[in-house]
Amino acid sequence: MLRIGIAGTGWMGSSRAKVLAATEDVKVVGALTRTAEKAANMGVAAFTDYAQMLDVVDAVVVCLPNAVHSEYALKALKAGKHVLVEYPLCTTVAQIDPLRQVAQVNNLVLMVGNTIEHEPMFKYVQAARPHLGQILSAASRVAAYDPGLASSWFLNPNITGPVFAALHYHHIEYYRRFIGDVTHITALDQCDSTSIIGGVMSMTHNTRAISTIHWHLIATPPAPGNNEAHVPRCMWLNGTDDSLTIVENNGKSNAIWGHGGDGRVDVFDNDDWGLSDSTQEFITAIRGEFDHIARLDSDIATLQVGLRAAEAARK
């Protein structure tokens, strides 16, 4: 029986716990939390001391704010525990190598909770990629309109870390995978010292294509009659053979083919964040059935692009 501890009892921690609880030969032993009630709602024991939780588990899932990802992951690795950590893996370049080295020396699994390749949008574009020909340019825009953001740790730059590594991670991953390695970055950080708002970055790829990402967090009331957060996401891919525009909102995506929108339109659900599959990959890796080293290398490459964008924005 594989014993798992969850560090954090927010939405992501409780979601990962549900998947793990339904996994054969896996037991969620407890959760690190400041609120025992949250652990009780997850159906697990509450731990207020991380070291005590590490003593009784084989692996840890780190679902804490970004600024402490590296600290808690490194403690678990040094204690001989496998680690799944939500992205970003860490918030500075200097934190990367110690994490990777300790995992390798101790022959432990260190993985990022990469949900991206399991998302319906990623799968759709991956299947459609050959129809585009050579991709010449790409762009995406994501904006979250949610009043709850006003009190969220996401808007604190000291906790969230560099905006490009924290928020642009998904689309950096998309364009690295679909277009090629990143050779040059320009970036504009629109955040200030007290609040995360968003940023804009452009990447030149080794295929000479250019991609651009706009990401914004806006703490505003929802539209009249709609109590849910509004999170529109748009993506444009322009190739030598065809073009593709994807407009996603409230769990539905419209994929519009053709220059000028004169082609077919595919509609698909996009409300699966890939939490289940990415969690199962971690268990599979611990059992020796998944190449977690190659995955970690890829996730670090994506993270490094985000951190390079932060550096570019400061120049």
N, C-alpha and C positions, 0 to 999 in steps of 0.2 A: 504494500500500500504506500503510495507516494503522498507524503504529508506536505501541504502547501500552507504558507502564511501570506496574508494580504496586508501590505503596508498602505493604509488609507481606506477610508470607508465612504468616500464620495461616490458619485454616479459610476465612474469607471471601476472603482474597486468593487462595488456591489455587483456590477455587471460581469466582471471577470469571475467573481466568486460563484455566481449562478451557473456559469458555463462549467467551471471546475467541479462544482457539486454534482453535476449530472454526468461527469466523466468516470468511466469504470476504473477501479483501482486507484482512485484519487480521493483524498480527504482534505477539505479546507479545515485546518486545525484552529485557526483564529485570525484575528485582524488587529493590527496596531491602530489604536484610535484614542482620541481624547474624550470620546463620548460613548460610553458603554452601550447605550441604547441603540446606536447605529450598528454595532457588532451584533447585538441581539436580534435586530431586524434582519441581519444577514444569516442568522442561525448559527453563529460561531462564537467562540470565546473571545472576550476583549482583552487585549494586552496594552498596557501603557508603557512597558519597558521593551524596547526593540531586542535587546540582548536575550531577554527571557524567551521571546518568541522564536528567535533564531535557534535556541537550544532544543526546540521540540519540532522543528520542521526540516524538510529536505530541500525545499525550494521556496523562493519568495517572489511575489508579484508586487512591484513598486508602483503604486498609484497615488503618489504624492505630488505636490507642486513642483514644477520644473527645477527650481533652484536647488532642491535637495535630492534630485534623482541620483546624481553621482555619489553623494555621501552615503545614502542608504544602500545603493547597489554595491558599493565598494565594501561596506561593512559586511554585507551578506556573503560576498565572494570570499573575503578573508576568513569568514567563519565556515567556509566549505560548502556554501549553499548555491544551487543554481538560481539564476535571476532572470526574470522577465521584467523589463522596465518600460513604462510608457514613453513615447517619444516626446521631446528629444532625449536621447540617452544622457546628455549632460549639456551644460550651457557655455562651456569654454573649451578651446582646443586643448589646453593643458590637462584637462580631465580625461581625455580619450584614452591615451596610452596606458595609464595605470589600470584602468578598468579592463582593457583588453589583455594586458599582460598578466594580471592576477588570475583572470579566467583561464588563460592558456596554461599557466604554470600549474594550476590546481585541477586542470582538466574538467572545467565546469562549463555549463551552458550559460552564456550571456546573450540574451536576445532583446531586441526592441519590439514592443507591441505593434508591429507594422500591420495595420489593418488594410492598407491601401490596395494591395494586389488582390484582395478578396472582395473589394467593392464592385458592384455591378457596373459602375461607370468605367472603372479600370478594365474589367473583363470585356466590356463592349468595345472600347477603343483598341484593346490588344487584338481582338478578333478582326476589327475593321482596318487595322494598320496597313495591311498590304494594298488595300484599295486606294489609299491616298497617294501612293507612289513615294517619291522622296519628299519628306516634310521640309518645307522652306521656312515656315514661321508658325508660331503658336502663341496664344495668349489666354489668360484666364483671369476671372474676377470672382472673388468671394467676399460677401459682406454679411455680417450677423447683426440684425436689428433686434435687440433683446433688452428690455428694461432690467432684467436680472443681472446684466453685465455690470451695472453701476456699483454693485457691492461684491463683485467677483474678484478673486485673486488674479484672474486672467488680465485684469487691467492694471496690475502693479508690476512695472518693469523689473523691479528688484526680485520678484518671485517668478515671473514668466521667463525672464531671460531675453536674449536677442529676438526681436520680433520675427525675423526671417527664419530662424531655426525653429521657433515655437509655432508659428502660424502658417508659414509658407511650405512647411515640410511636405505636405501631400502633393502639391503641384510641382515642387522641385523633383520629387520622386517620379511623377508622371513623365516629365520632360527628359529627365536623365534616362529613363527606361525607353521611351519612345523615339527620342531624337538623337541622343548620344551624350558623351561626357562633356562636362562644362569646362570651357577654356578661358572665359572672361566674364566678369560680372560688373554691373553697375547697379546702384541701389539708392533709394531715398527712404529714410526712416522718418515717418510722420509722427512718431511718438515724442512725448516730452519726459521730463524727469519724474513726473508723478502719474502718468497714465499711458497705457498701451492703446493706441488707436489703430495703427496699421502701417503698411509700407508698400512700396512699389519696387520691384527689381526686374532687371533684364539679364538674360544669360545668352552668351554665344556658345554654341556647341561645336564639337569637333567635326561635325558635318557642315559647318558654316551657317546652319540655321540659327534663328534668333527666337527666343521665347521670353514672354513678359508675364509677370504675375502681379495682380493688385489684390491686397488683402486688407479688409477693414473691419473693425469692431465698433459698433455704434449702440450706445445704451439709449434706445428710444422706445416709446410705447408701440405695441403692435397695431396693425391696421384696424379700423373700426369693425367690430363684429368678429375679430379673430384674436383669441387670447394666446395664441402660440407665437413663439419667436419666428421671425422671418429671416430665412437664411438662403438667399439666392446664390446660385453658383453657375457660372457660364464658362465655356471653354471653346476656343476656336483653333482648328488645325487646318493649315493650308498646305496642300501638297501639289506635286507636279501633275497628278492624275485627277484629283478631286479635292474637295474641301468638306469639312465637317464642323458643324456648330452644335454644341450641346448646351441646352438650357435646363437647369435642374432647380426645382423648388418644391418644398414640402413633400419630399420623398418620390417625386415623379421626374423623369427626364425625357425631354424631346430631343432626339438626335436628327438634325436636319442636314441632308446631303445636298451637294451641288453648289456651284458658284452662284451667289445671289439667292440661294434658297429655292432653287427650281427643281430639286431632286426629291427623293423619297424622304419620308419622316418616320422614324422608329420611336416608339414610346415604351419605356420600361421603368419598373420600380427601382428606386435607388435609396431605399431606407435601411438597407443592411450595411452596417459599418464594418462588417468583417470581423467583429469581436470574437465570435465563436471559433471561426477557422484559425484566426491568429493565436488564440489561446491554445487550441488543440495542437498547433505547430510546436509550441513550447513543450508540451507533454511528449510529443513525438520525438523532439530533439533530445530530451532527457533519456528517452528509451533507446537512443542511438539510431533513429530511423529518419532523421532530417539533418541536412547540412547546415547547421546553425552558424558555422564559421563563415561560410560564403555569404549568408544572409547578414551577419553582423558587419562584414566588410562593406557590403552594399549600403546598409543603413548608415554606417559611418561616413561613407562617401556623400550621401545626401545631406547629412548633418553638417559636414565640412563646407558644403556649398552655402548653406544657410549662415554659417559663422563667417565665411568669407564675405557674404553680402553685408553682414553687420559691419565688418571692417571697412568695406568699400564705402558704406554710407557715412562713415566718420571722416573720410578724406575730403 
